[in-house]
């Protein structure tokens, strides 16, 4: 008897790859990154430590961290003619579309990005991690008729990223919280965008091709775009009661409430969301916006009681970015900029032991027809 093929919509539970990069252990409530727990790393380390861990498979010492910071600083800048690309785009272009265009074009500015040379992988990753924050921040400025903000060589990596977005240097708490947000967005096993990048990489496509596909995936509001939707929802609610009413109305109309539920964390709170919730509390206290924190808590309680759903990372990252004075349209591009790290690691791993992705289908159409 022929073996029965099991069809799983959305590939739920299907193992698509072997990896030494990361793993979501839902039962243990751990996000494992090369053997370390991500939340513990985010509480004790910095984004650059995670860069070194994912690219070199070890946490850096002080000398290695300083060397990595210097390598990134040397690659911050983009040529002036690169920015003319964004001047040609319609003013209403979404920043994720500008980012997708910028990453695709970036391959023409450095031949290293077009080569399938594993010895050059580290240089490719450093170049991309350095330049993509510049693209994120300054494509937005140009689309809004502003001049590009030049990177500051004297600022740490995350501080510089936030500076290029807002035009002002962050204080220590703001910089630390933004850095922590980059860490928790940096890698998350095999979400849609990472899978898309690995599928493209499996064709022997270059790294910019794989990253461009990941941008398109991440733009969708069922993946990365949820953080923007959360903030618009909070602003529409205005007050605790107004927000509760808005959520009740969405539930009554059977609308999806963005920022809740996760394809992996089905019955528990995303541990990254818990970390960002505490970050929001600290930031809200500093800025006299505890009303925003209380709105979020009220929404969390309501959805848990009514639907049994818990917040995901986007639910608390959105108001954190809002209090950091980041334009809402840039929430998803920032998500992508931080996730570039994890994407690079997955693309390199795919190339190192490659097999072309070629799944089959469960056919539901007619047969036996004749012209």
SULDA-V530551 format. One line per field, one symbol per residue. psi: psi as a letter, one per 20 degrees, with the letter a starting at -180 (. if undefined). A space follows every 10 residues. Layout:
psi->???
//
This chain:
psi->pqpppppopj kpipoiqpqj grponggilq opoliqpggg ghhharhhhh ggghhikqqq agghgggggh gghijgqqqh hhihghhiqq hjpqhhhggg gghghhhiio hhiiqmohhj gghggggghg hghgggghhg gghkjrqqoq qohiqrghgg ghghgijqpq rggggggggh hhgiihpldl rghgggghgg hijkqrhhgg hghhgggihq iidhihhghg hhgghhhgrg hhgggggggg ghjkqpoqiq qqhgnhjrpp hhhhghghgg ggghghjkli hgghgggggg gghghhikqq qaghghhghg hgijkpphii gghgggghih ghggghgggg hhmqpppmra ropjrrrjqq .
//
